[in-house]
Amino acid sequence: MTLDDIQLPWTAIEALLLALVAHLRSQGFGTRMLSEPAPPFPVLRRLPASDWAGTMRAWSQLAPWRTTPSPWLDLALHITTPKE
């Protein structure tokens, strides 16, 4: 995939991570929250306790997209933001 002057690889890994971003967004985590190293507890505690381990696992899998500079997380947040 090429965006302006950046070429971004698109493999099964990126597709999986994009799906994780979409899932975490559906759980109530906002755009700024996903750039944090850990999920904010106020949102986490609203989820069923049975979802916590999966949420933590998904959160840690997104760590490579939190490196600077990495356009992946910005792109994923843009894609998963509802349009008005």
C-alpha positions in Angstrom: 0.0 0.0 0.0 1.4 3.5 -0.8 0.2 6.6 0.9 1.6 9.9 -0.4 5.4 9.2 -0.1 5.3 6.2 2.3 5.0 2.6 1.2 3.4 0.4 3.9 3.4 -3.4 3.7 0.0 -5.0 3.9 0.3 -8.6 5.1 -1.9 -10.9 7.2 -0.2 -9.3 10.3 -1.4 -5.8 9.5 -4.9 -7.2 8.7 -5.0 -8.9 12.1 -3.9 -5.8 13.9 -6.4 -3.6 12.1 -9.1 -6.1 13.2 -7.8 -5.8 16.8 -8.1 -2.0 16.6 -11.7 -2.3 15.3 -12.5 -4.8 18.1 -11.0 -2.6 20.8 -12.9 0.4 19.4 -16.1 -1.5 19.5 -15.4 -2.2 23.2 -15.4 1.5 23.9 -11.7 2.4 23.7 -11.2 5.8 22.1 -8.5 6.9 19.6 -6.2 8.5 22.2 -6.6 5.5 24.5 -5.2 3.1 22.0 -1.9 4.9 21.9 -1.4 4.3 25.6 0.8 1.3 26.8 -2.2 -0.2 28.8 -6.0 0.0 28.5 -7.6 2.6 30.7 -9.2 0.9 33.7 -12.4 2.9 33.6 -13.2 1.4 30.2 -11.8 -2.0 31.0 -13.9 -2.4 34.1 -17.1 -1.8 32.1 -16.3 -5.0 30.1 -17.3 -8.4 31.4 -14.4 -9.9 33.4 -14.3 -12.8 31.0 -13.2 -10.3 28.3 -10.3 -8.8 30.2 -7.6 -11.4 29.2 -8.5 -11.1 25.5 -8.5 -7.3 25.7 -5.1 -7.3 27.4 -3.7 -9.7 24.8 -5.1 -7.6 21.9 -3.7 -4.4 23.5 -0.2 -5.9 23.8 -0.3 -7.2 20.2 -0.7 -3.5 19.1 2.6 -2.5 20.7 4.5 -2.5 17.4 2.0 0.1 16.1 2.7 2.4 19.0 6.3 2.9 18.0 7.3 6.3 16.7 7.1 7.1 13.9 4.6 4.5 12.8 1.7 5.5 10.5 -0.1 2.2 11.1 -2.0 3.2 14.3 -3.0 6.6 12.9 -4.3 4.9 9.7 -6.2 2.2 11.7 -7.8 4.9 13.9 -8.8 6.9 10.9 -10.3 3.8 9.2 -12.2 2.8 12.3 -13.6 6.3 13.2 -17.3 6.4 12.4 -18.2 9.0 9.8 -21.0 11.4 10.6 
